[in-house]
Amino acid sequence: MRKVLVVFTVIQLALVVLQFYLATYGAFETPEPADPETAAIGWHVMNGFMVIPAVSLIATIVAAVARAPGRLIGLCVAPIVLVAIQMFVLFPLAELAGATMERTTPGSLYVLGFHAIVGVLMLGAAISAWRGAQAHARNAAGYQATETV
C-alpha cells in the first residue's frame, strides 16, 4: 500500500504542476476574452476544482490505509483544503471587492493575487507529500528487511 501511496502522490504532484501550466496557457490565449465555452482556462478550472481534489482525496485514503504518519495524511489532504479556501474564501472576497466575470477592481485584484500564493502552497504540499510517501515506503522496506534476517 505504501508504494500505491507514492504513485498517488506523484500523480497529485503532476496535476499541481499541470495546473500552473494550464493557468499560463489560459492567460496567454487570444483573442481575449476568449469564448467561455472553449476557453483554455476552462481546463485550469476543471483540473483545479475536480481532478486535483479527487486525486487528493484518494491519496489521503491510501495514506490512512498505509498507516502513514498524521503529518503525511495532512499533506495529502492539503490540496483539498486549499481548493476549498479558494472556492469559499478567496473568490467570494474578490466578488465583495467588486470582481465580476466582465471586470475587476484594484481591490479585487489584490485579493485575487492570493490565488497564486495558494497555488504555491499547494505545490509545496504536493512536493512534501511525495517526499514523505517515499520516506514512508523506504522505512517499510527497511523494516521488512530486518524482519526477514
C-alpha positions as CSV (number, residue, x, y, z in Angstrom):
1,M,0.0,0.0,0.0
2,R,2.9,2.3,0.6
3,K,4.0,2.0,-3.0
4,V,0.5,2.9,-4.1
5,L,0.7,6.0,-1.9
6,V,3.9,7.0,-3.6
7,V,2.2,6.6,-7.0
8,F,-0.8,8.7,-5.9
9,T,1.4,11.5,-4.5
10,V,3.4,11.5,-7.8
11,I,0.0,11.9,-9.7
12,Q,-1.0,14.6,-7.3
13,L,2.2,16.5,-7.8
14,A,2.0,16.1,-11.6
15,L,-1.5,17.6,-11.5
16,V,-0.5,20.6,-9.5
17,V,2.4,21.3,-11.9
18,L,-0.1,20.9,-14.8
19,Q,-2.3,23.4,-13.0
20,F,0.5,26.1,-13.3
21,Y,0.9,25.2,-17.0
22,L,-2.8,25.5,-17.7
23,A,-3.0,28.8,-15.9
24,T,-0.3,30.3,-18.1
25,Y,-1.8,28.6,-21.2
26,G,-5.2,30.1,-20.5
27,A,-3.7,33.5,-19.6
28,F,-2.0,34.0,-22.9
29,E,-4.8,32.7,-25.1
30,T,-6.0,35.1,-27.7
31,P,-8.4,36.6,-28.7
32,E,-9.1,38.0,-25.3
33,P,-11.6,37.5,-23.8
34,A,-11.9,34.0,-25.3
35,D,-15.3,32.3,-25.8
36,P,-16.2,31.0,-22.3
37,E,-17.3,27.7,-23.8
38,T,-14.0,26.9,-25.4
39,A,-11.5,29.0,-23.4
40,A,-8.3,27.2,-22.4
41,I,-8.6,28.5,-18.9
42,G,-11.6,26.1,-18.5
43,W,-9.1,23.2,-18.3
44,H,-7.4,25.0,-15.4
45,V,-10.7,25.4,-13.7
46,M,-11.7,21.7,-14.2
47,N,-8.3,20.4,-13.1
48,G,-8.3,22.7,-10.0
49,F,-11.9,22.2,-8.9
50,M,-12.4,18.5,-9.8
51,V,-9.4,16.5,-10.7
52,I,-6.9,17.7,-8.0
53,P,-9.4,17.3,-5.2
54,A,-10.4,13.8,-6.4
55,V,-6.8,12.6,-6.6
56,S,-6.0,14.3,-3.3
57,L,-9.0,12.5,-1.6
58,I,-7.8,9.1,-3.0
59,A,-4.2,9.8,-1.8
60,T,-5.5,10.7,1.6
61,I,-7.5,7.5,1.9
62,V,-4.5,5.5,0.6
63,A,-2.2,7.3,3.2
64,A,-4.6,6.3,6.0
65,V,-4.8,2.7,4.9
66,A,-1.0,2.6,4.5
67,R,-0.8,3.8,8.2
68,A,1.1,6.9,7.2
69,P,2.0,9.4,9.9
70,G,-0.5,12.1,10.6
71,R,1.7,14.8,9.0
72,L,1.8,12.8,5.7
73,I,-2.0,12.3,5.8
74,G,-2.4,16.1,6.3
75,L,-0.1,16.8,3.4
76,C,-2.2,14.5,1.2
77,V,-5.4,16.3,2.2
78,A,-3.9,19.8,2.0
79,P,-4.8,20.4,-1.7
80,I,-8.5,19.7,-1.0
81,V,-8.3,22.3,1.9
82,L,-6.5,24.8,-0.3
83,V,-9.1,24.4,-3.1
84,A,-11.9,24.9,-0.6
85,I,-10.2,28.1,0.7
86,Q,-10.1,29.4,-2.9
87,M,-13.7,28.5,-3.6
88,F,-15.2,29.6,-0.4
89,V,-12.9,32.4,0.8
90,L,-10.8,34.0,-2.0
91,F,-13.3,34.1,-4.8
92,P,-16.2,35.4,-2.7
93,L,-13.9,38.0,-1.2
94,A,-12.9,39.1,-4.7
95,E,-16.6,39.4,-5.6
96,L,-17.2,41.5,-2.5
97,A,-14.3,43.7,-3.6
98,G,-16.0,44.3,-7.0
99,A,-14.8,41.5,-9.3
100,T,-17.2,40.2,-11.9
101,M,-16.8,38.0,-15.0
102,E,-16.5,41.2,-17.1
103,R,-14.3,43.4,-15.0
104,T,-12.1,43.6,-11.9
105,T,-11.3,46.4,-9.5
106,P,-8.0,47.2,-7.8
107,G,-9.3,45.8,-4.6
108,S,-10.4,42.5,-6.2
109,L,-7.0,42.2,-7.9
110,Y,-5.3,42.4,-4.5
111,V,-7.5,39.6,-3.3
112,L,-7.1,37.5,-6.5
113,G,-3.3,37.8,-6.2
114,F,-3.6,35.3,-3.3
115,H,-4.8,32.7,-5.8
116,A,-1.2,32.3,-7.0
117,I,0.1,32.2,-3.4
118,V,-2.4,29.4,-2.6
119,G,-1.2,27.6,-5.7
120,V,2.4,27.8,-4.5
121,L,1.3,26.5,-1.1
122,M,-0.4,23.6,-2.9
123,L,2.8,22.9,-4.9
124,G,4.8,22.8,-1.6
125,A,2.3,20.4,0.0
126,A,2.3,18.1,-3.0
127,I,6.1,18.0,-3.1
128,S,6.3,17.4,0.7
129,A,3.6,14.7,0.4
130,W,5.6,12.9,-2.4
131,R,8.8,13.1,-0.4
132,G,7.0,11.9,2.8
133,A,5.5,9.0,0.9
134,Q,8.9,8.0,-0.5
135,A,10.3,8.0,3.0
136,H,7.4,6.1,4.4
137,A,7.8,3.4,1.7
138,R,11.6,3.2,2.4
139,N,11.0,2.8,6.1
140,A,8.7,-0.1,5.4
141,A,11.3,-1.7,3.1
142,G,13.9,-1.3,5.8
143,Y,11.6,-2.8,8.4
144,Q,10.8,-5.8,6.2
145,A,14.5,-6.4,5.5
146,T,15.3,-6.6,9.2
147,E,12.3,-8.9,9.8
148,T,13.5,-11.5,7.3
149,V,17.1,-11.6,8.6
